[in-house]
Amino acid sequence: MSRTTSHRRVIAAVGLGAAVVLGQTAALTTQASASSGKVHASSKHHKADKHHHAKKPKKHHHETETEDGDDNKVSAPAPAPSTPPAPPVTPPAPSPAPAALVNGTFKGKTVTFNTEGGNNTVTVTVTLAKSVVTNATATWTTTDGTSNRIITSAVPTLNKEVIKANSASVAAVSGATLVSVAYSTSLQNALTVSHR
């Protein structure tokens, strides 16, 4: 073997070794780049997760339970209104029996009244048919002529008023007030006697 050939083989071997070293270096560089990319991606993912967890609001357990409780709450039915007891029924009072019809003649008490001339009296008598006054008369006594004239003039008017009113509610005769009051008092007594 010549020196030249030996020298070429050495160069070739060195070149091959250098190529191998360069290839390994490139492979290591590629792996390092990939690993760096993975680390970088993992770091970004980890930051994103931390950011996501930081923004997520915390739910308190008791708040969730309260909301759920409100949604599921069922109101109790209202109690039925109590019906008040009916008041006791009072039977109507029996109607009074109709008064018996009165028939007959009834005399009232004698009533005394005083005038300037002295003492005077009047007594009224009434006649009823089926409780209706059909007649009224009066008798009187007097001690002076003036009182006698007044009574004689007033009594016929009072008798007519009794029949018209069918009661003791008669108006006084003008100018004969004292005799009219005495007449009405005796008349009321006569009607009271008639209903006994």
C-alpha positions in Angstrom: 0.0 0.0 0.0 1.3 3.4 -0.9 1.4 6.3 1.5 -1.1 8.2 -0.6 -3.7 5.5 -0.4 -3.2 5.3 3.4 -3.6 9.0 3.7 -6.8 8.9 1.7 -8.3 6.2 4.0 -7.5 8.2 7.0 -9.2 11.2 5.6 -12.2 9.2 4.6 -12.4 7.7 8.1 -12.1 11.1 9.7 -14.8 12.4 7.4 -17.1 9.5 8.2 -16.6 10.1 11.9 -17.2 13.7 11.6 -20.4 13.0 9.7 -21.5 10.6 12.4 -20.8 13.2 15.1 -22.6 15.8 13.1 -25.6 13.5 12.7 -25.7 12.7 16.3 -25.4 16.4 17.2 -28.3 17.2 14.8 -30.4 14.5 16.4 -29.6 15.7 19.9 -30.5 19.3 18.8 -33.8 18.1 17.3 -34.6 16.2 20.5 -33.7 19.2 22.6 -35.9 21.4 20.5 -38.8 19.0 20.7 -38.3 18.7 24.4 -38.1 22.4 24.8 -41.4 22.8 22.8 -43.1 20.2 25.0 -41.9 22.0 28.1 -43.0 25.3 26.7 -46.4 23.9 25.8 -46.8 22.3 29.1 -45.9 25.5 30.8 -48.5 27.4 28.8 -51.1 24.8 29.5 -50.2 24.9 33.2 -50.6 28.7 33.2 -53.9 28.5 31.3 -55.1 26.0 33.9 -54.0 28.3 36.7 -55.7 31.2 35.0 -58.9 29.2 34.5 -59.0 28.1 38.1 -58.3 31.7 39.3 -61.3 33.1 37.3 -63.7 30.4 38.2 -65.9 31.8 41.0 -66.2 29.7 44.1 -69.6 28.3 44.9 -70.4 28.1 48.5 -72.0 25.0 49.5 -74.7 26.6 51.7 -75.7 29.0 48.8 -76.3 26.1 46.5 -78.3 24.3 49.1 -80.4 27.5 49.8 -81.2 27.9 46.1 -82.1 24.3 45.7 -84.1 24.5 48.8 -86.1 27.5 47.4 -86.7 25.7 44.1 -88.0 22.6 45.8 -89.9 24.4 48.6 -93.6 23.4 48.6 -95.9 25.7 50.5 -98.3 24.2 52.9 -102.0 24.4 52.0 -103.9 27.2 53.7 -106.2 26.0 56.4 -109.9 25.9 55.5 -111.9 28.7 57.0 -113.9 27.7 60.0 -117.6 27.9 59.6 -119.2 29.8 62.5 -122.0 28.0 64.2 -125.4 29.0 63.0 -127.3 31.2 65.5 -130.1 29.5 67.4 -133.5 29.9 65.7 -135.9 31.7 67.9 -139.5 30.7 67.2 -141.7 33.6 66.5 -143.8 34.8 69.4 -147.4 33.7 69.1 -149.8 36.3 67.9 -152.0 37.7 70.6 -155.5 36.6 70.5 -157.8 39.3 69.0 -159.6 41.3 71.6 -163.2 40.4 72.1 -165.6 42.8 70.6 -167.3 45.0 73.1 -171.0 45.7 73.1 -173.0 47.8 75.7 -173.3 51.1 77.5 -170.7 52.2 79.9 -170.6 55.1 82.3 -167.5 56.9 83.3 -166.6 58.5 86.6 -167.9 61.9 87.6 -165.2 64.6 87.2 -165.3 67.8 89.2 -163.9 71.1 87.9 -164.0 74.6 89.4 -165.0 77.9 87.8 -165.4 81.5 89.1 -169.1 80.6 89.9 -168.3 77.5 91.9 -167.9 73.7 91.6 -169.1 71.9 88.5 -169.3 68.2 87.6 -169.6 66.2 84.4 -170.3 62.4 83.8 -169.9 60.8 80.3 -171.8 57.6 79.2 -170.9 55.8 75.9 -172.6 53.1 73.9 -170.5 50.6 72.0 -171.5 48.1 69.3 -168.7 45.6 68.3 -166.2 47.9 70.0 -167.3 50.9 68.0 -168.7 54.0 69.8 -172.2 54.5 68.5 -173.4 57.1 71.0 -172.1 59.4 73.7 -174.0 61.5 76.3 -173.0 63.5 79.3 -174.8 64.8 82.5 -173.5 67.7 84.6 -174.2 69.9 87.6 -173.4 73.6 88.0 -173.9 76.3 90.6 -174.1 79.4 88.4 -175.8 80.4 85.2 -172.6 81.2 83.3 -171.0 77.8 83.7 -174.4 76.2 82.8 -174.5 78.0 79.5 -170.9 77.1 78.6 -171.5 73.4 79.5 -174.8 73.2 77.7 -173.1 74.6 74.5 -170.0 72.5 74.7 -171.4 69.0 75.5 -173.3 68.3 72.2 -170.1 69.2 70.2 -168.0 66.9 72.4 -170.5 64.0 72.0 -170.2 64.3 68.2 -166.4 64.3 68.3 -166.3 61.1 70.4 -168.4 59.2 67.8 -166.2 60.6 65.0 -162.9 59.7 66.7 -164.1 56.4 68.2 -161.7 57.2 71.1 -161.1 59.6 74.0 -158.8 61.8 71.8 -161.2 64.7 71.3 -160.3 68.3 70.7 -161.3 70.9 73.3 -164.1 73.2 72.4 -163.1 76.9 72.1 -164.2 78.9 75.1 -164.9 75.7 77.1 -161.5 74.4 78.1 -162.4 73.4 81.6 -165.5 71.4 80.7 -163.7 69.9 77.7 -160.9 68.5 79.9 -163.3 67.2 82.5 -165.4 65.6 79.7 -162.4 63.8 78.2 -161.3 62.5 81.6 -164.8 60.9 82.2 -164.9 59.6 78.7 -161.5 57.8 79.0 -162.7 56.1 82.2 -165.9 54.9 80.5 -163.9 53.3 77.7 -161.6 51.7 80.2 -164.5 50.2 82.0 -165.9 48.9 78.7 -162.8 46.7 78.1 -162.6 45.1 81.6 
